[in-house]
Amino acid sequence: MRLHHTHLPKLDEAGFIEWNPNSKTITRGLRFDEIAPLIELIIANRDELPAGWP
């Protein structure tokens, strides 16, 4: 539930995503390119992340 009540609203407010809780859709926000390298790094190293890490 933290995802819907905390994380998504904050990412939306910061402009990284555009989140519509009514239609349950998430799209890239105007500032998404700023965090894209971090997301790519996480995906590339997902096997090395601690167990249970989201």
mmCIF file of the N, C-alpha and C atoms, coordinates in Angstrom:
data_MODEL
# 
_entry.id   MODEL 
# 
loop_
_atom_site.group_PDB 
_atom_site.id 
_atom_site.type_symbol 
_atom_site.label_atom_id 
_atom_site.label_alt_id 
_atom_site.label_comp_id 
_atom_site.label_asym_id 
_atom_site.label_entity_id 
_atom_site.label_seq_id 
_atom_site.pdbx_PDB_ins_code 
_atom_site.Cartn_x 
_atom_site.Cartn_y 
_atom_site.Cartn_z 
_atom_site.occupancy 
_atom_site.B_iso_or_equiv 
_atom_site.pdbx_formal_charge 
_atom_site.auth_seq_id 
_atom_site.auth_comp_id 
_atom_site.auth_asym_id 
_atom_site.auth_atom_id 
_atom_site.pdbx_PDB_model_num 
ATOM 1   N N  . MET A 1 1  ? 0.804  -1.206  0.000   1.00 0.00 ? 1  MET A N  1 
ATOM 2   C CA . MET A 1 1  ? 0.000  0.000   0.000   1.00 0.00 ? 1  MET A CA 1 
ATOM 3   C C  . MET A 1 1  ? 0.852  1.278   0.000   1.00 0.00 ? 1  MET A C  1 
ATOM 4   N N  . ARG A 1 2  ? 2.086  1.171   0.507   1.00 0.00 ? 2  ARG A N  1 
ATOM 5   C CA . ARG A 1 2  ? 2.945  2.366   0.492   1.00 0.00 ? 2  ARG A CA 1 
ATOM 6   C C  . ARG A 1 2  ? 3.184  2.847   -0.931  1.00 0.00 ? 2  ARG A C  1 
ATOM 7   N N  . LEU A 1 3  ? 3.186  1.904   -1.866  1.00 0.00 ? 3  LEU A N  1 
ATOM 8   C CA . LEU A 1 3  ? 3.397  2.272   -3.260  1.00 0.00 ? 3  LEU A CA 1 
ATOM 9   C C  . LEU A 1 3  ? 2.326  3.266   -3.708  1.00 0.00 ? 3  LEU A C  1 
ATOM 10  N N  . HIS A 1 4  ? 1.071  2.945   -3.420  1.00 0.00 ? 4  HIS A N  1 
ATOM 11  C CA . HIS A 1 4  ? -0.042 3.784   -3.875  1.00 0.00 ? 4  HIS A CA 1 
ATOM 12  C C  . HIS A 1 4  ? -0.246 5.033   -3.034  1.00 0.00 ? 4  HIS A C  1 
ATOM 13  N N  . HIS A 1 5  ? 0.094  4.975   -1.783  1.00 0.00 ? 5  HIS A N  1 
ATOM 14  C CA . HIS A 1 5  ? -0.182 6.098   -0.893  1.00 0.00 ? 5  HIS A CA 1 
ATOM 15  C C  . HIS A 1 5  ? 1.017  7.009   -0.676  1.00 0.00 ? 5  HIS A C  1 
ATOM 16  N N  . THR A 1 6  ? 2.208  6.518   -0.952  1.00 0.00 ? 6  THR A N  1 
ATOM 17  C CA . THR A 1 6  ? 3.410  7.310   -0.687  1.00 0.00 ? 6  THR A CA 1 
ATOM 18  C C  . THR A 1 6  ? 4.279  7.486   -1.924  1.00 0.00 ? 6  THR A C  1 
ATOM 19  N N  . HIS A 1 7  ? 4.770  6.379   -2.464  1.00 0.00 ? 7  HIS A N  1 
ATOM 20  C CA . HIS A 1 7  ? 5.783  6.443   -3.520  1.00 0.00 ? 7  HIS A CA 1 
ATOM 21  C C  . HIS A 1 7  ? 5.256  7.011   -4.833  1.00 0.00 ? 7  HIS A C  1 
ATOM 22  N N  . LEU A 1 8  ? 4.165  6.493   -5.332  1.00 0.00 ? 8  LEU A N  1 
ATOM 23  C CA . LEU A 1 8  ? 3.646  6.983   -6.609  1.00 0.00 ? 8  LEU A CA 1 
ATOM 24  C C  . LEU A 1 8  ? 3.248  8.456   -6.547  1.00 0.00 ? 8  LEU A C  1 
ATOM 25  N N  . PRO A 1 9  ? 2.556  8.895   -5.497  1.00 0.00 ? 9  PRO A N  1 
ATOM 26  C CA . PRO A 1 9  ? 2.245  10.324  -5.432  1.00 0.00 ? 9  PRO A CA 1 
ATOM 27  C C  . PRO A 1 9  ? 3.498  11.213  -5.408  1.00 0.00 ? 9  PRO A C  1 
ATOM 28  N N  . LYS A 1 10 ? 4.543  10.780  -4.711  1.00 0.00 ? 10 LYS A N  1 
ATOM 29  C CA . LYS A 1 10 ? 5.772  11.576  -4.652  1.00 0.00 ? 10 LYS A CA 1 
ATOM 30  C C  . LYS A 1 10 ? 6.473  11.616  -6.006  1.00 0.00 ? 10 LYS A C  1 
ATOM 31  N N  . LEU A 1 11 ? 6.532  10.476  -6.695  1.00 0.00 ? 11 LEU A N  1 
ATOM 32  C CA . LEU A 1 11 ? 7.145  10.443  -8.024  1.00 0.00 ? 11 LEU A CA 1 
ATOM 33  C C  . LEU A 1 11 ? 6.356  11.301  -9.008  1.00 0.00 ? 11 LEU A C  1 
ATOM 34  N N  . ASP A 1 12 ? 5.043  11.282  -8.882  1.00 0.00 ? 12 ASP A N  1 
ATOM 35  C CA . ASP A 1 12 ? 4.179  12.103  -9.727  1.00 0.00 ? 12 ASP A CA 1 
ATOM 36  C C  . ASP A 1 12 ? 4.402  13.589  -9.433  1.00 0.00 ? 12 ASP A C  1 
ATOM 37  N N  . GLU A 1 13 ? 4.432  13.930  -8.163  1.00 0.00 ? 13 GLU A N  1 
ATOM 38  C CA . GLU A 1 13 ? 4.633  15.325  -7.760  1.00 0.00 ? 13 GLU A CA 1 
ATOM 39  C C  . GLU A 1 13 ? 5.980  15.863  -8.246  1.00 0.00 ? 13 GLU A C  1 
ATOM 40  N N  . ALA A 1 14 ? 6.986  15.003  -8.253  1.00 0.00 ? 14 ALA A N  1 
ATOM 41  C CA . ALA A 1 14 ? 8.326  15.414  -8.696  1.00 0.00 ? 14 ALA A CA 1 
ATOM 42  C C  . ALA A 1 14 ? 8.433  15.482  -10.219 1.00 0.00 ? 14 ALA A C  1 
ATOM 43  N N  . GLY A 1 15 ? 7.443  14.948  -10.922 1.00 0.00 ? 15 GLY A N  1 
ATOM 44  C CA . GLY A 1 15 ? 7.447  15.008  -12.375 1.00 0.00 ? 15 GLY A CA 1 
ATOM 45  C C  . GLY A 1 15 ? 8.155  13.848  -13.050 1.00 0.00 ? 15 GLY A C  1 
ATOM 46  N N  . PHE A 1 16 ? 8.541  12.818  -12.274 1.00 0.00 ? 16 PHE A N  1 
ATOM 47  C CA . PHE A 1 16 ? 9.213  11.666  -12.858 1.00 0.00 ? 16 PHE A CA 1 
ATOM 48  C C  . PHE A 1 16 ? 8.233  10.737  -13.577 1.00 0.00 ? 16 PHE A C  1 
ATOM 49  N N  . ILE A 1 17 ? 7.012  10.673  -13.065 1.00 0.00 ? 17 ILE A N  1 
ATOM 50  C CA . ILE A 1 17 ? 5.955  9.877   -13.681 1.00 0.00 ? 17 ILE A CA 1 
ATOM 51  C C  . ILE A 1 17 ? 4.679  10.707  -13.703 1.00 0.00 ? 17 ILE A C  1 
ATOM 52  N N  . GLU A 1 18 ? 3.730  10.241  -14.486 1.00 0.00 ? 18 GLU A N  1 
ATOM 53  C CA . GLU A 1 18 ? 2.365  10.762  -14.421 1.00 0.00 ? 18 GLU A CA 1 
ATOM 54  C C  . GLU A 1 18 ? 1.511  9.579   -14.019 1.00 0.00 ? 18 GLU A C  1 
ATOM 55  N N  . TRP A 1 19 ? 0.874  9.692   -12.867 1.00 0.00 ? 19 TRP A N  1 
ATOM 56  C CA . TRP A 1 19 ? 0.116  8.593   -12.290 1.00 0.00 ? 19 TRP A CA 1 
ATOM 57  C C  . TRP A 1 19 ? -1.343 8.971   -12.192 1.00 0.00 ? 19 TRP A C  1 
ATOM 58  N N  . ASN A 1 20 ? -2.204 8.082   -12.673 1.00 0.00 ? 20 ASN A N  1 
ATOM 59  C CA . ASN A 1 20 ? -3.639 8.282   -12.567 1.00 0.00 ? 20 ASN A CA 1 
ATOM 60  C C  . ASN A 1 20 ? -4.198 7.138   -11.723 1.00 0.00 ? 20 ASN A C  1 
ATOM 61  N N  . PRO A 1 21 ? -4.482 7.421   -10.446 1.00 0.00 ? 21 PRO A N  1 
ATOM 62  C CA . PRO A 1 21 ? -4.975 6.344   -9.579  1.00 0.00 ? 21 PRO A CA 1 
ATOM 63  C C  . PRO A 1 21 ? -6.346 5.810   -9.994  1.00 0.00 ? 21 PRO A C  1 
ATOM 64  N N  . ASN A 1 22 ? -7.129 6.623   -10.677 1.00 0.00 ? 22 ASN A N  1 
ATOM 65  C CA . ASN A 1 22 ? -8.461 6.173   -11.093 1.00 0.00 ? 22 ASN A CA 1 
ATOM 66  C C  . ASN A 1 22 ? -8.381 5.129   -12.202 1.00 0.00 ? 22 ASN A C  1 
ATOM 67  N N  . SER A 1 23 ? -7.526 5.370   -13.185 1.00 0.00 ? 23 SER A N  1 
ATOM 68  C CA . SER A 1 23 ? -7.395 4.409   -14.283 1.00 0.00 ? 23 SER A CA 1 
ATOM 69  C C  . SER A 1 23 ? -6.258 3.418   -14.039 1.00 0.00 ? 23 SER A C  1 
ATOM 70  N N  . LYS A 1 24 ? -5.531 3.634   -12.929 1.00 0.00 ? 24 LYS A N  1 
ATOM 71  C CA . LYS A 1 24 ? -4.406 2.772   -12.557 1.00 0.00 ? 24 LYS A CA 1 
ATOM 72  C C  . LYS A 1 24 ? -3.338 2.720   -13.653 1.00 0.00 ? 24 LYS A C  1 
ATOM 73  N N  . THR A 1 25 ? -3.033 3.900   -14.205 1.00 0.00 ? 25 THR A N  1 
ATOM 74  C CA . THR A 1 25 ? -2.015 3.977   -15.245 1.00 0.00 ? 25 THR A CA 1 
ATOM 75  C C  . THR A 1 25 ? -0.839 4.841   -14.782 1.00 0.00 ? 25 THR A C  1 
ATOM 76  N N  . ILE A 1 26 ? 0.332  4.476   -15.265 1.00 0.00 ? 26 ILE A N  1 
ATOM 77  C CA . ILE A 1 26 ? 1.555  5.229   -14.990 1.00 0.00 ? 26 ILE A CA 1 
ATOM 78  C C  . ILE A 1 26 ? 2.252  5.433   -16.324 1.00 0.00 ? 26 ILE A C  1 
ATOM 79  N N  . THR A 1 27 ? 2.624  6.677   -16.602 1.00 0.00 ? 27 THR A N  1 
ATOM 80  C CA . THR A 1 27 ? 3.385  6.982   -17.800 1.00 0.00 ? 27 THR A CA 1 
ATOM 81  C C  . THR A 1 27 ? 4.591  7.827   -17.396 1.00 0.00 ? 27 THR A C  1 
ATOM 82  N N  . ARG A 1 28 ? 5.524  7.947   -18.309 1.00 0.00 ? 28 ARG A N  1 
ATOM 83  C CA . ARG A 1 28 ? 6.721  8.736   -18.036 1.00 0.00 ? 28 ARG A CA 1 
ATOM 84  C C  . ARG A 1 28 ? 6.353  10.210  -17.893 1.00 0.00 ? 28 ARG A C  1 
ATOM 85  N N  . GLY A 1 29 ? 6.906  10.822  -16.861 1.00 0.00 ? 29 GLY A N  1 
ATOM 86  C CA . GLY A 1 29 ? 6.689  12.238  -16.652 1.00 0.00 ? 29 GLY A CA 1 
ATOM 87  C C  . GLY A 1 29 ? 7.732  13.061  -17.392 1.00 0.00 ? 29 GLY A C  1 
ATOM 88  N N  . LEU A 1 30 ? 7.601  14.370  -17.305 1.00 0.00 ? 30 LEU A N  1 
ATOM 89  C CA . LEU A 1 30 ? 8.512  15.277  -17.999 1.00 0.00 ? 30 LEU A CA 1 
ATOM 90  C C  . LEU A 1 30 ? 9.959  15.130  -17.536 1.00 0.00 ? 30 LEU A C  1 
ATOM 91  N N  . ARG A 1 31 ? 10.173 14.711  -16.295 1.00 0.00 ? 31 ARG A N  1 
ATOM 92  C CA . ARG A 1 31 ? 11.518 14.583  -15.742 1.00 0.00 ? 31 ARG A CA 1 
ATOM 93  C C  . ARG A 1 31 ? 12.007 13.139  -15.699 1.00 0.00 ? 31 ARG A C  1 
ATOM 94  N N  . PHE A 1 32 ? 11.324 12.215  -16.382 1.00 0.00 ? 32 PHE A N  1 
ATOM 95  C CA . PHE A 1 32 ? 11.688 10.807  -16.330 1.00 0.00 ? 32 PHE A CA 1 
ATOM 96  C C  . PHE A 1 32 ? 13.129 10.566  -16.751 1.00 0.00 ? 32 PHE A C  1 
ATOM 97  N N  . ASP A 1 33 ? 13.591 11.278  -17.763 1.00 0.00 ? 33 ASP A N  1 
ATOM 98  C CA . ASP A 1 33 ? 14.959 11.067  -18.271 1.00 0.00 ? 33 ASP A CA 1 
ATOM 99  C C  . ASP A 1 33 ? 16.022 11.289  -17.196 1.00 0.00 ? 33 ASP A C  1 
ATOM 100 N N  . GLU A 1 34 ? 15.707 12.059  -16.178 1.00 0.00 ? 34 GLU A N  1 
ATOM 101 C CA . GLU A 1 34 ? 16.664 12.309  -15.086 1.00 0.00 ? 34 GLU A CA 1 
ATOM 102 C C  . GLU A 1 34 ? 16.913 11.053  -14.248 1.00 0.00 ? 34 GLU A C  1 
ATOM 103 N N  . ILE A 1 35 ? 15.918 10.200  -14.134 1.00 0.00 ? 35 ILE A N  1 
ATOM 104 C CA . ILE A 1 35 ? 16.081 8.996   -13.311 1.00 0.00 ? 35 ILE A CA 1 
ATOM 105 C C  . ILE A 1 35 ? 16.239 7.724   -14.142 1.00 0.00 ? 35 ILE A C  1 
ATOM 106 N N  . ALA A 1 36 ? 16.137 7.837   -15.457 1.00 0.00 ? 36 ALA A N  1 
ATOM 107 C CA . ALA A 1 36 ? 16.269 6.660   -16.328 1.00 0.00 ? 36 ALA A CA 1 
ATOM 108 C C  . ALA A 1 36 ? 17.584 5.914   -16.105 1.00 0.00 ? 36 ALA A C  1 
ATOM 109 N N  . PRO A 1 37 ? 18.749 6.600   -15.975 1.00 0.00 ? 37 PRO A N  1 
ATOM 110 C CA . PRO A 1 37 ? 19.993 5.852   -15.736 1.00 0.00 ? 37 PRO A CA 1 
ATOM 111 C C  . PRO A 1 37 ? 19.964 5.037   -14.442 1.00 0.00 ? 37 PRO A C  1 
ATOM 112 N N  . LEU A 1 38 ? 19.331 5.550   -13.415 1.00 0.00 ? 38 LEU A N  1 
ATOM 113 C CA . LEU A 1 38 ? 19.222 4.817   -12.158 1.00 0.00 ? 38 LEU A CA 1 
ATOM 114 C C  . LEU A 1 38 ? 18.360 3.575   -12.336 1.00 0.00 ? 38 LEU A C  1 
ATOM 115 N N  . ILE A 1 39 ? 17.262 3.707   -13.026 1.00 0.00 ? 39 ILE A N  1 
ATOM 116 C CA . ILE A 1 39 ? 16.385 2.567   -13.267 1.00 0.00 ? 39 ILE A CA 1 
ATOM 117 C C  . ILE A 1 39 ? 17.115 1.508   -14.091 1.00 0.00 ? 39 ILE A C  1 
ATOM 118 N N  . GLU A 1 40 ? 17.843 1.942   -15.112 1.00 0.00 ? 40 GLU A N  1 
ATOM 119 C CA . GLU A 1 40 ? 18.610 0.999   -15.933 1.00 0.00 ? 40 GLU A CA 1 
ATOM 120 C C  . GLU A 1 40 ? 19.667 0.274   -15.099 1.00 0.00 ? 40 GLU A C  1 
ATOM 121 N N  . LEU A 1 41 ? 20.312 0.977   -14.186 1.00 0.00 ? 41 LEU A N  1 
ATOM 122 C CA . LEU A 1 41 ? 21.319 0.378   -13.310 1.00 0.00 ? 41 LEU A CA 1 
ATOM 123 C C  . LEU A 1 41 ? 20.692 -0.668  -12.390 1.00 0.00 ? 41 LEU A C  1 
ATOM 124 N N  . ILE A 1 42 ? 19.558 -0.357  -11.834 1.00 0.00 ? 42 ILE A N  1 
ATOM 125 C CA . ILE A 1 42 ? 18.856 -1.296  -10.954 1.00 0.00 ? 42 ILE A CA 1 
ATOM 126 C C  . ILE A 1 42 ? 18.463 -2.553  -11.731 1.00 0.00 ? 42 ILE A C  1 
ATOM 127 N N  . ILE A 1 43 ? 17.921 -2.377  -12.922 1.00 0.00 ? 43 ILE A N  1 
ATOM 128 C CA . ILE A 1 43 ? 17.505 -3.523  -13.735 1.00 0.00 ? 43 ILE A CA 1 
ATOM 129 C C  . ILE A 1 43 ? 18.713 -4.377  -14.108 1.00 0.00 ? 43 ILE A C  1 
ATOM 130 N N  . ALA A 1 44 ? 19.799 -3.735  -14.500 1.00 0.00 ? 44 ALA A N  1 
ATOM 131 C CA . ALA A 1 44 ? 20.993 -4.462  -14.921 1.00 0.00 ? 44 ALA A CA 1 
ATOM 132 C C  . ALA A 1 44 ? 21.631 -5.254  -13.779 1.00 0.00 ? 44 ALA A C  1 
ATOM 133 N N  . ASN A 1 45 ? 21.403 -4.815  -12.543 1.00 0.00 ? 45 ASN A N  1 
ATOM 134 C CA . ASN A 1 45 ? 22.032 -5.455  -11.385 1.00 0.00 ? 45 ASN A CA 1 
ATOM 135 C C  . ASN A 1 45 ? 21.030 -6.080  -10.429 1.00 0.00 ? 45 ASN A C  1 
ATOM 136 N N  . ARG A 1 46 ? 19.854 -6.387  -10.912 1.00 0.00 ? 46 ARG A N  1 
ATOM 137 C CA . ARG A 1 46 ? 18.789 -6.890  -10.024 1.00 0.00 ? 46 ARG A CA 1 
ATOM 138 C C  . ARG A 1 46 ? 19.178 -8.175  -9.300  1.00 0.00 ? 46 ARG A C  1 
ATOM 139 N N  . ASP A 1 47 ? 20.035 -8.991  -9.900  1.00 0.00 ? 47 ASP A N  1 
ATOM 140 C CA . ASP A 1 47 ? 20.453 -10.240 -9.249  1.00 0.00 ? 47 ASP A CA 1 
ATOM 141 C C  . ASP A 1 47 ? 21.376 -9.993  -8.058  1.00 0.00 ? 47 ASP A C  1 
ATOM 142 N N  . GLU A 1 48 ? 21.927 -8.808  -7.963  1.00 0.00 ? 48 GLU A N  1 
ATOM 143 C CA . GLU A 1 48 ? 22.837 -8.480  -6.882  1.00 0.00 ? 48 GLU A CA 1 
ATOM 144 C C  . GLU A 1 48 ? 22.180 -7.694  -5.748  1.00 0.00 ? 48 GLU A C  1 
ATOM 145 N N  . LEU A 1 49 ? 20.915 -7.387  -5.898  1.00 0.00 ? 49 LEU A N  1 
ATOM 146 C CA . LEU A 1 49 ? 20.190 -6.643  -4.874  1.00 0.00 ? 49 LEU A CA 1 
ATOM 147 C C  . LEU A 1 49 ? 19.877 -7.574  -3.700  1.00 0.00 ? 49 LEU A C  1 
ATOM 148 N N  . PRO A 1 50 ? 19.746 -7.008  -2.508  1.00 0.00 ? 50 PRO A N  1 
ATOM 149 C CA . PRO A 1 50 ? 19.425 -7.834  -1.338  1.00 0.00 ? 50 PRO A CA 1 
ATOM 150 C C  . PRO A 1 50 ? 18.093 -8.580  -1.515  1.00 0.00 ? 50 PRO A C  1 
ATOM 151 N N  . ALA A 1 51 ? 17.996 -9.740  -0.917  1.00 0.00 ? 51 ALA A N  1 
ATOM 152 C CA . ALA A 1 51 ? 16.759 -10.529 -0.970  1.00 0.00 ? 51 ALA A CA 1 
ATOM 153 C C  . ALA A 1 51 ? 15.607 -9.708  -0.403  1.00 0.00 ? 51 ALA A C  1 
ATOM 154 N N  . GLY A 1 52 ? 14.489 -9.759  -1.073  1.00 0.00 ? 52 GLY A N  1 
ATOM 155 C CA . GLY A 1 52 ? 13.314 -9.027  -0.618  1.00 0.00 ? 52 GLY A CA 1 
ATOM 156 C C  . GLY A 1 52 ? 13.278 -7.568  -1.015  1.00 0.00 ? 52 GLY A C  1 
ATOM 157 N N  . TRP A 1 53 ? 14.327 -7.127  -1.726  1.00 0.00 ? 53 TRP A N  1 
ATOM 158 C CA . TRP A 1 53 ? 14.338 -5.730  -2.158  1.00 0.00 ? 53 TRP A CA 1 
ATOM 159 C C  . TRP A 1 53 ? 13.336 -5.572  -3.275  1.00 0.00 ? 53 TRP A C  1 
ATOM 160 N N  . PRO A 1 54 ? 12.523 -4.543  -3.187  1.00 0.00 ? 54 PRO A N  1 
ATOM 161 C CA . PRO A 1 54 ? 11.444 -4.405  -4.189  1.00 0.00 ? 54 PRO A CA 1 
ATOM 162 C C  . PRO A 1 54 ? 11.890 -4.343  -5.589  1.00 0.00 ? 54 PRO A C  1 
# 
